[in-house]
Amino acid sequence: MYTAYMSSIQYTIRNIPEPVDKVLRRRARKQGQSFNATIVEVLQQATGQAEKNKTYNDLDWFYGSGGIGTEERKAFDAQHKIDKELWPTI
């Protein structure tokens, strides 16, 4: 069973080949994240768990999935309408 203890499992891994280490460290630098975060990401991808934990930085979770009510949605949509008095067609 998954417990609170298991949510922060730590590993010590020895004898990592130097080329593997270089690739992982380069990837961490390139993505601007910690080495640990990179290792966790690579392990998630390798085990097919990456999509389950993927974080999106858009507003689909809020707007597209019903995260807001009808009135809020109408107000949000109103912001995207062109005011023809301010912007007449040529």
Secondary structure, DSSP 8 states (H G I E B T S, - for coil): ---TGGGG---------HHHHHHHHHHHHHHT--HHHHHHHHHHHHTT-TGGG----SSIIIIITT-S-HHHHHHHHHTTS--TTTS---
